């Protein structure tokens, strides 16, 4: 199926061709990384488990590099998703904002940063509250015979000091997702619209409209 260059869709009274739609997608992803209440702030990420089963969880959109087409999030390097990505670096990212009626699906290859310059830099910028997620005594998902925070109970009332949290810095990891495919879906009462974009080494290599 071929499409004319002037094929367009309208979103919130603004007309977009494929080029404009791609720019809109990355703008929305970027906004999600810097605005805490934005619909694209959280991501459902999917990895392939050691049993070759799809495994999904929610993470926070921490940074978007529009130029290099890289999306970043943080995780504990003892987590199952980190181990999944060590064995298979492919990842899927699902963004959805019901208010905007937009879904963006990303496919990417990951690079894992832990105990290196980038992870140490991002750790320094992490709040005391956020650091609690990496301060569990045992790895995430370890079986427990009672309900537990995983870290010292006193930290539910008092934030850890830098000295207390820094001893857990080696658990922290930054995941860089190098995008090779982006699917943009706009949900509209009058008819849904969808387009796919493909990248090679961070450069747009192909794009076209598809059936929603």
Secondary structure, DSSP 4 states (H G I P E B T S, - for coil): ----TT--EEETTEEE-HHHHHHHHHHHHHHHHH-TTSGGGEEEEEEE-TTS-EEEEEEE--EEETTTTEEEEEEETTSHHHHHHHH--EEEEEEEETTTTEEEEEEEEEEEEESSHHHHHHHHTS-HHHHGGG--SS-TT---SS---SS-GGGGTSPPPHHHHHTTGGGEEEEEEEEEEEEEEE--TT--EEEEEEEETTEEEEEEEE--
